[in-house]
Amino acid sequence: MQNALLASIAETEKQTEMAVRVSTWKQRIENSLEEEDSHPPFDIQEYGARILDKLSLEESSSCVRSFSDLVAGQTKFDVARSFSSLLQL
């Protein structure tokens, strides 16, 4: 009887730990989704045009530019969008 009670308590504790982990994960995901929703829609042509504009402005200097130079000062999501657009160019 005592072993069954201890096993039951241990199982309840496991479930509680899992519920806390799931709740924490859910909160992180919801925060990430809210942040993503706050960004403007992704227009790959617009981002591609921006990259081409930057490259054409710098064409006269005829120096090699790295990707990090092209996206300097941009937010993480803009860097990712710029990279995706650059791959399509």
C-alpha positions as a Markdown table, in Angstrom:
| # | Residue | x | y | z |
|---|---|---|---|---|
| 1 | Met | 0.0 | 0.0 | 0.0 |
| 2 | Gln | 2.8 | 2.4 | 0.9 |
| 3 | Asn | 4.7 | 1.6 | -2.3 |
| 4 | Ala | 1.6 | 2.4 | -4.3 |
| 5 | Leu | 1.2 | 5.7 | -2.5 |
| 6 | Leu | 4.8 | 6.7 | -3.1 |
| 7 | Ala | 4.6 | 5.7 | -6.8 |
| 8 | Ser | 1.4 | 7.8 | -7.1 |
| 9 | Ile | 3.1 | 10.8 | -5.5 |
| 10 | Ala | 6.1 | 10.4 | -7.8 |
| 11 | Glu | 3.9 | 10.2 | -10.9 |
| 12 | Thr | 2.0 | 13.4 | -9.8 |
| 13 | Glu | 5.3 | 15.2 | -9.3 |
| 14 | Lys | 6.5 | 14.2 | -12.8 |
| 15 | Gln | 3.2 | 15.4 | -14.3 |
| 16 | Thr | 3.6 | 18.7 | -12.4 |
| 17 | Glu | 7.2 | 19.2 | -13.6 |
| 18 | Met | 6.0 | 18.5 | -17.2 |
| 19 | Ala | 3.1 | 20.9 | -16.9 |
| 20 | Val | 5.5 | 23.6 | -15.8 |
| 21 | Arg | 7.9 | 22.9 | -18.7 |
| 22 | Val | 5.0 | 22.9 | -21.2 |
| 23 | Ser | 3.6 | 26.2 | -19.8 |
| 24 | Thr | 7.1 | 27.8 | -20.0 |
| 25 | Trp | 7.5 | 26.6 | -23.6 |
| 26 | Lys | 4.0 | 27.8 | -24.5 |
| 27 | Gln | 4.7 | 31.3 | -23.1 |
| 28 | Arg | 8.0 | 31.5 | -25.0 |
| 29 | Ile | 6.3 | 30.5 | -28.3 |
| 30 | Glu | 3.5 | 32.9 | -27.8 |
| 31 | Asn | 5.9 | 35.8 | -27.1 |
| 32 | Ser | 7.9 | 34.8 | -30.3 |
| 33 | Leu | 4.7 | 34.7 | -32.3 |
| 34 | Glu | 3.5 | 38.1 | -31.0 |
| 35 | Glu | 6.9 | 39.6 | -32.0 |
| 36 | Glu | 6.7 | 38.0 | -35.5 |
| 37 | Asp | 3.2 | 39.4 | -35.9 |
| 38 | Ser | 4.5 | 42.9 | -35.2 |
| 39 | His | 6.8 | 42.9 | -38.2 |
| 40 | Pro | 5.6 | 44.1 | -41.6 |
| 41 | Pro | 4.7 | 41.4 | -44.2 |
| 42 | Phe | 7.7 | 40.0 | -46.1 |
| 43 | Asp | 7.9 | 41.2 | -49.7 |
| 44 | Ile | 10.9 | 39.4 | -51.3 |
| 45 | Gln | 10.9 | 41.8 | -54.3 |
| 46 | Glu | 11.1 | 44.8 | -52.0 |
| 47 | Tyr | 14.0 | 43.4 | -50.1 |
| 48 | Gly | 15.7 | 42.4 | -53.4 |
| 49 | Ala | 15.3 | 45.9 | -54.7 |
| 50 | Arg | 16.9 | 47.3 | -51.6 |
| 51 | Ile | 19.9 | 45.1 | -52.0 |
| 52 | Leu | 20.3 | 46.0 | -55.6 |
| 53 | Asp | 20.0 | 49.7 | -54.8 |
| 54 | Lys | 22.8 | 49.3 | -52.2 |
| 55 | Leu | 25.0 | 47.4 | -54.6 |
| 56 | Ser | 24.4 | 49.9 | -57.4 |
| 57 | Leu | 25.3 | 52.8 | -55.1 |
| 58 | Glu | 28.5 | 51.1 | -54.2 |
| 59 | Glu | 29.3 | 49.9 | -57.7 |
| 60 | Ser | 31.3 | 53.0 | -58.5 |
| 61 | Ser | 33.8 | 52.3 | -55.7 |
| 62 | Ser | 34.4 | 48.8 | -57.3 |
| 63 | Cys | 35.2 | 47.2 | -54.0 |
| 64 | Val | 34.1 | 43.8 | -52.8 |
| 65 | Arg | 31.4 | 44.1 | -50.1 |
| 66 | Ser | 30.5 | 41.3 | -47.6 |
| 67 | Phe | 27.0 | 40.4 | -46.7 |
| 68 | Ser | 27.6 | 41.8 | -43.2 |
| 69 | Asp | 28.5 | 45.2 | -44.7 |
| 70 | Leu | 25.2 | 45.2 | -46.7 |
| 71 | Val | 23.1 | 44.4 | -43.7 |
| 72 | Ala | 25.0 | 46.4 | -41.0 |
| 73 | Gly | 22.6 | 48.1 | -38.6 |
| 74 | Gln | 19.6 | 46.0 | -39.6 |
| 75 | Thr | 17.4 | 44.0 | -37.1 |
| 76 | Lys | 17.7 | 40.2 | -37.0 |
| 77 | Phe | 14.5 | 39.7 | -38.9 |
| 78 | Asp | 15.6 | 42.2 | -41.6 |
| 79 | Val | 19.0 | 40.4 | -42.0 |
| 80 | Ala | 17.2 | 37.0 | -42.4 |
| 81 | Arg | 14.8 | 38.5 | -45.0 |
| 82 | Ser | 17.7 | 40.2 | -46.8 |
| 83 | Phe | 19.6 | 36.9 | -46.9 |
| 84 | Ser | 16.6 | 35.1 | -48.4 |
| 85 | Ser | 16.1 | 37.8 | -51.0 |
| 86 | Leu | 19.8 | 37.7 | -51.9 |
| 87 | Leu | 19.6 | 34.0 | -52.5 |
| 88 | Gln | 16.8 | 34.6 | -55.0 |
| 89 | Leu | 18.7 | 37.3 | -56.9 |
